[in-house]
Amino acid sequence: MIKVSLFDNTLDIPCEGEDCRQLQNAIELIEEKLTQIPTSMRNESRLLLLAINLGYDLQKLKRESLELNESFEQKVSRLLEIIENKDNS
């Protein structure tokens, strides 16, 4: 179980083992990102901006992952072509 306190709200989140560690990492990321958002904003606005920022980061990572995967697949295909050409020689 992990206890999360944010903006005068406390949540007990049930979890076990590795899930708890990952959840704790996520909480730390949220806390870190919140420090980058002006405290002069209302809490609801800060949370909305946080959600938008996290969504943006997620989309960026997905795009980068797809690009890396595509590049990797192209390199593997090229290596297979080289191997096949060498075997046929």
Secondary structure, 3 states (H helix, E strand, C coil): CEEEEECCEEEEECCCHHHHHHHHHHHHHHHHHHHCCCCCCCHHHHHHHHHHHHHHHHHHHHHHHHHHHHHHHHHHHHHHHHHHHHHHC
